């Protein structure tokens, strides 16, 4: 199993050795909360890199904005060049959420511009976390938003092997179930193309293309081409492998049997909500909800997906009303088999902790208006960020780093009796 190997042209100096030793000792003793004090330029990132190398735990680093997250991502990549360091932030360059303004009767459809590179990096983060113990993910607070059930993501994944017996049609059907689109012309990430008995698959992570050569109903060879996403699709190297694992091309995927049950439950909720709206005299709102929801159901029936499918995630994941959604934290917990056995570092905690706590209420107010006026079913409320209490329950041991820690983290850390710590660690 790969281990974290720290690479740096310098050694810890000043307060750093004692801070590293204290943090590591407390983590090994299962201390849930610690605060690392340090002004900008004091080497907090290098200190935490040393702690990661000593504890050997998968690590989630949370920052309060994309820019700082990108800076941390680059720094950790330099410290751990042989390990899996990933970047997980919102993949939107521009995002206007779906909304309705009753006073002016104005509906604002969701409008977004997806950054393909950020989307690619999100998929890489998840897949590396599932495949490798030596994984660091640097994330913004988008890590507390719903991305779907880890077990569904894994259960839908397939492994193709040289010598495997499978018909071409069955293989294409499996790829479609994984939400890969067939694109024989404009081949791109998250798609596949077919040329005779050759099937090429471009996973959502974007860094490779998998070519399957078929002879009748037999997979005769599997070739993986490492690529760069350029106009010329520049091929770096080609490797022949005996087997290849393929993850879904999208989040919020569900097996066909679960999808059918979820759709039945969506119809039941729709019937109940239509009765409620009609009883309130909201006939126009009821008709709007009926039309919009039935269109989404038709799309799910035909292609297993629809625009805004995340709004039906409670049904797809068979969660109870109000139950916590599945975020990146659940993927960390899935890897640690529910033991919360991963390290969380909250950078600039005086800014990041309040931001995590504020996300839920803002999201709820906007969605409730959409529900009241027939744009969404009530279950859309459960496509949401984590509440702060849920966030606390899902993380393992946490280190808050800041020059000016807030009251929350200092109160938590004080309970750990850190009064005898070195000045760099309070």
C-alpha positions in Angstrom: 0.0 0.0 0.0 1.5 3.4 -1.0 2.4 5.6 1.9 2.7 9.4 2.2 6.3 10.4 1.5 7.2 14.0 2.2 9.6 15.7 -0.1 11.1 19.0 0.9 14.5 20.8 0.5 14.4 21.9 4.2 13.7 20.6 7.7 11.3 21.9 10.3 12.8 24.8 12.3 11.9 27.1 15.1 8.5 26.2 16.6 7.7 23.7 13.9 9.3 20.5 15.4 7.5 20.9 18.7 4.2 21.8 17.0 4.5 18.7 14.7 5.3 16.4 17.6 2.4 17.7 19.7 -0.1 17.5 16.9 1.0 14.0 15.9 1.0 12.8 19.5 -2.5 14.1 20.1 -3.8 12.7 16.8 -2.4 9.3 17.7 -4.2 9.6 21.0 -7.5 10.3 19.1 -7.7 13.9 20.1 -10.8 15.2 18.1 -9.9 18.9 18.0 -6.6 20.9 17.8 -5.7 24.4 16.8 -2.5 25.3 15.1 -1.8 29.0 15.5 0.5 30.8 13.0 0.6 34.0 11.0 0.9 34.0 7.3 4.4 32.8 6.3 5.0 30.9 9.5 5.0 27.5 7.7 1.6 26.1 8.8 1.2 24.2 5.5 4.7 22.6 5.9 3.9 21.8 9.5 0.7 20.0 8.5 2.5 18.2 5.6 4.8 16.7 8.3 1.8 15.7 10.4 0.2 14.0 7.4 3.4 12.1 6.7 3.7 11.0 10.3 0.0 9.9 10.8 -0.4 8.3 7.3 -4.1 9.1 7.2 -6.2 10.1 4.1 -6.6 13.9 4.5 -9.3 16.5 3.7 -8.1 20.1 3.7 -10.9 22.7 3.6 -10.4 26.3 2.6 -13.0 29.1 2.4 -12.4 30.0 -1.2 -11.1 28.6 -4.5 -8.0 30.8 -4.7 -6.6 29.8 -1.4 -7.6 26.1 -2.0 -5.7 26.2 -5.3 -2.6 27.6 -3.5 -2.8 24.9 -0.9 -3.3 22.3 -3.6 -0.1 23.4 -5.4 1.9 23.4 -2.1 0.8 19.9 -1.1 1.5 18.6 -4.6 5.1 19.9 -4.2 5.4 18.3 -0.7 3.9 14.9 -1.9 4.9 14.4 -5.5 4.6 10.6 -5.3 1.2 10.6 -3.7 -2.3 11.5 -4.7 -3.0 15.2 -4.1 -6.4 16.4 -5.5 -8.4 19.6 -5.9 -12.2 19.5 -5.2 -14.1 22.8 -5.6 -17.3 23.9 -7.3 -17.0 23.2 -11.0 -18.9 26.4 -12.0 -17.2 29.4 -13.6 -20.6 31.0 -13.4 -23.6 29.9 -11.4 -27.1 31.3 -11.1 -29.2 29.0 -9.0 -32.8 28.2 -9.9 -35.1 30.7 -8.1 -38.6 32.3 -8.1 -39.5 35.8 -7.1 -43.2 35.9 -6.2 -43.5 39.7 -6.0 -42.7 40.1 -9.7 -43.8 36.6 -10.8 -40.3 36.0 -12.1 -38.8 32.5 -12.5 -35.1 32.3 -13.0 -33.9 29.1 -14.5 -30.7 27.6 -13.3 -27.9 29.0 -15.5 -24.3 27.8 -15.2 -21.1 27.5 -17.0 -19.2 24.4 -16.1 -15.4 24.5 -16.0 -14.4 21.2 -17.6 -11.0 21.1 -15.8 -12.6 21.6 -12.4 -15.2 18.9 -13.2 -12.4 16.5 -14.2 -10.5 17.2 -11.0 -13.6 16.5 -8.9 -14.0 13.1 -10.5 -10.3 12.4 -10.1 -10.6 13.3 -6.4 -13.3 10.8 -5.8 -11.8 8.0 -7.8 -8.3 8.5 -6.3 -9.8 8.5 -2.8 -11.6 5.2 -3.5 -8.5 3.6 -5.1 -5.7 4.9 -2.9 -5.0 5.3 0.8 -2.4 7.9 0.2 -4.8 10.6 -0.8 -5.1 14.3 0.1 -8.0 16.3 -1.2 -7.9 20.1 -0.9 -11.5 21.4 -1.1 -13.6 24.5 -0.8 -16.8 24.4 1.3 -18.4 22.7 -1.8 -17.3 19.5 -0.1 -20.4 19.7 2.2 -22.8 19.6 -0.8 -24.6 16.4 -1.9 -22.8 14.3 -4.6 -24.7 11.1 -4.3 -24.4 7.7 -2.4 -20.9 6.2 -2.4 -22.2 2.6 -2.5 -24.2 3.4 -5.7 -21.2 5.0 -7.3 -19.1 1.9 -6.5 -21.9 -0.7 -7.3 -22.4 0.7 -10.8 -18.7 0.6 -11.6 -17.5 -2.2 -13.8 -14.2 -4.0 -14.4 -13.5 -5.2 -17.9 -10.9 -8.0 -18.4 -8.9 -9.4 -21.2 -10.5 -12.7 -22.2 -13.9 -11.7 -20.7 -16.9 -13.0 -22.6 -19.4 -10.2 -23.3 -21.4 -9.2 -26.3 -20.7 -5.8 -27.8 -24.3 -4.8 -27.2 -24.2 -5.7 -23.5 -20.9 -3.8 -23.1 -22.5 -0.6 -24.7 -25.5 -1.0 -22.5 -23.2 -1.1 -19.4 -21.4 2.0 -20.5 -24.8 3.8 -21.0 -25.9 2.8 -17.5 -22.7 4.4 -16.3 -23.9 7.6 -17.9 -21.3 7.6 -20.7 -22.6 9.2 -23.9 -21.9 7.7 -27.3 -20.0 10.3 -29.4 -18.5 8.7 -32.5 -17.6 12.2 -33.8 -17.0 14.7 -31.0 -15.2 12.3 -28.7 -14.7 13.9 -25.2 -14.6 13.2 -21.5 -17.4 11.1 -20.2 -18.1 9.5 -23.6 -17.3 6.5 -25.7 -17.0 5.8 -29.4 -17.4 2.7 -31.5 -15.3 1.8 -34.6 -16.1 -1.7 -35.8 -15.0 -4.1 -33.0 -13.1 -1.4 -31.2 -14.7 0.6 -28.3 -12.9 3.6 -26.9 -13.9 5.0 -23.5 -12.8 8.4 -22.2 -13.4 8.4 -18.4 -14.6 11.5 -16.6 -11.1 12.0 -15.0 -9.8 12.8 -18.5 -6.2 11.7 -18.2 -6.6 8.4 -20.1 -8.5 6.7 -22.9 -9.4 3.0 -22.6 -9.5 1.0 -25.9 -11.2 -2.3 -25.9 -10.6 -4.6 -28.8 -13.3 -7.2 -29.4 -13.3 -10.5 -31.3 -16.8 -11.6 -31.5 -18.1 -11.8 -27.9 -14.6 -11.8 -26.4 -12.5 -8.9 -25.2 -9.2 -9.7 -26.9 -7.1 -6.7 -25.5 -7.3 -3.6 -23.4 -5.0 -0.7 -24.1 -4.8 2.4 -21.9 -3.6 5.6 -23.5 -2.4 8.4 -21.1 -3.5 11.6 -22.7 -3.6 15.4 -22.4 -6.8 17.1 -23.3 -5.7 19.2 -26.3 -7.2 19.7 -29.7 -4.8 17.2 -31.1 -5.5 14.7 -28.3 -1.8 14.3 -27.8 -1.0 10.7 -26.7 1.8 10.5 -24.0 2.1 6.7 -23.7 0.2 3.5 -24.4 0.0 0.6 -22.0 -1.5 -2.9 -22.5 -3.3 -4.1 -19.4 -5.2 -7.2 -18.3 -8.1 -5.4 -16.7 -9.4 -1.9 -16.3 -11.9 -0.5 -13.7 -14.4 2.0 -15.0 -16.3 4.4 -12.7 -19.5 6.3 -13.6 -19.2 9.3 -15.8 -21.5 11.3 -13.5 -22.5 11.6 -9.9 -26.1 10.9 -8.8 -26.2 7.6 -10.6 -28.5 4.7 -9.5 -28.8 1.0 -10.7 -31.8 0.4 -12.9 -33.8 -1.5 -10.2 -33.3 1.3 -7.7 -34.1 3.9 -10.3 -37.4 2.3 -11.0 -38.4 2.3 -7.3 -37.2 5.9 -7.0 -39.3 7.0 -9.9 -42.4 5.3 -8.3 -41.7 7.2 -5.1 -41.3 10.5 -7.0 -44.8 9.8 -8.6 -46.3 9.2 -5.2 -44.8 12.4 -3.8 -46.0 14.3 -6.9 -49.6 13.0 -6.4 -49.6 14.2 -2.8 -48.2 17.6 -3.6 -50.7 18.1 -6.4 -53.6 17.4 -4.1 -52.1 19.9 -1.6 -51.6 22.7 -4.1 -55.1 22.2 -5.6 -56.7 22.3 -2.1 -54.9 25.6 -1.6 -56.4 26.9 -4.9 -53.0 27.0 -6.6 -54.2 25.3 -9.9 -51.6 27.0 -12.1 -48.8 26.0 -9.7 -50.1 22.4 -9.6 -50.2 22.2 -13.4 -46.7 23.6 -13.6 -45.4 21.0 -11.1 -47.1 18.2 -12.9 -45.7 19.1 -16.2 -42.1 19.7 -15.0 -41.9 16.6 -12.9 -43.4 14.3 -15.5 -40.9 15.6 -18.1 -38.1 14.8 -15.7 -39.5 11.3 -15.1 -39.7 10.7 -18.9 -36.0 11.7 -19.2 -35.0 9.3 -16.3 -37.0 6.5 -18.0 -35.3 7.1 -21.3 -31.7 7.8 -20.4 -31.4 7.3 -16.6 -30.7 11.0 -16.1 -32.4 14.4 -16.3 -31.5 18.1 -15.9 -31.5 18.9 -12.2 -31.6 15.2 -11.2 -29.9 16.2 -7.9 -33.2 17.6 -6.8 -34.5 14.0 -6.7 -31.5 12.7 -4.8 -33.5 11.9 -1.7 -35.5 9.4 -3.7 -32.5 8.1 -5.6 -30.6 7.5 -2.4 -33.7 6.2 -0.4 -33.2 8.8 2.4 -35.8 9.7 4.9 -37.1 13.3 4.9 -34.5 15.5 6.5 -31.9 12.8 6.5 -28.3 14.0 5.9 -27.2 14.1 2.3 -24.1 12.3 1.0 -21.1 14.6 0.5 -17.4 14.2 -0.1 -17.1 13.4 3.7 -19.2 10.2 3.1 -16.7 9.0 0.6 -13.9 9.5 3.1 -16.0 7.6 5.6 -16.8 4.9 3.1 -13.0 4.3 2.6 -12.5 4.2 6.4 -15.5 1.8 6.7 -17.5 4.3 8.7 -14.8 4.9 11.3 -14.2 8.6 10.5 -10.5 7.5 10.2 -9.3 10.4 8.2 -7.7 13.7 9.1 -9.5 17.0 8.4 -7.6 20.3 8.3 -9.7 23.4 8.3 -7.5 26.2 6.9 -8.1 29.9 8.0 -10.7 28.4 10.4 -11.9 31.8 11.6 -13.3 32.3 8.1 -14.1 28.7 7.0 -16.0 27.5 10.1 -18.6 30.3 9.9 -19.0 29.7 6.2 -19.7 26.0 6.6 -22.3 26.9 9.2 -24.1 29.4 7.0 -24.6 27.3 3.8 -27.7 25.4 4.9 -30.1 28.2 5.7 -29.4 30.2 2.6 -30.1 27.2 0.4 -33.2 26.3 2.3 -34.9 29.7 1.9 -34.5 29.7 -1.9 -35.7 26.2 -2.4 -38.8 26.6 -0.2 -40.1 29.4 -2.5 -39.6 27.1 -5.5 -41.7 24.4 -3.7 -44.4 26.8 -2.6 -45.1 27.9 -6.2 -44.9 24.5 -7.9 -41.5 24.5 -9.4 -40.1 21.7 -7.3 -41.3 18.9 -5.1 -40.8 19.2 -1.3 -38.1 16.5 -1.5 -35.9 19.1 -3.3 -35.2 20.5 0.2 -33.1 17.4 0.9 -30.7 18.2 -2.0 -28.7 20.5 0.3 -25.4 21.2 2.0 -24.7 19.6 5.3 -26.0 21.3 8.5 -23.1 22.2 10.8 -24.0 19.5 13.3 -24.0 16.9 10.5 -20.6 18.2 9.4 -19.3 17.7 12.9 -20.6 14.1 13.0 -19.0 13.1 9.7 -15.5 14.4 10.2 -12.8 12.6 12.2 -10.0 14.3 14.1 -9.6 17.9 12.9 -6.9 20.5 13.1 -7.9 24.2 12.7 -5.1 26.4 11.3 -5.4 30.2 11.7 -3.6 33.3 12.9 -6.8 34.4 14.7 -8.9 31.3 15.6 -12.6 31.9 16.3 -14.4 31.2 19.5 -15.8 27.9 18.2 -12.5 26.2 17.5 -10.7 27.6 20.6 -13.6 26.3 22.8 -13.3 22.9 21.2 -9.5 22.8 21.5 -9.5 24.1 25.1 -11.6 21.1 26.0 -8.7 19.0 24.9 -6.5 20.6 27.6 -3.8 22.0 25.4 -2.6 24.5 27.9 0.8 23.0 28.2 1.5 23.2 24.5 4.3 25.1 22.8 3.4 28.7 21.8 3.0 27.5 18.2 0.2 25.2 19.3 -2.5 26.3 21.7 
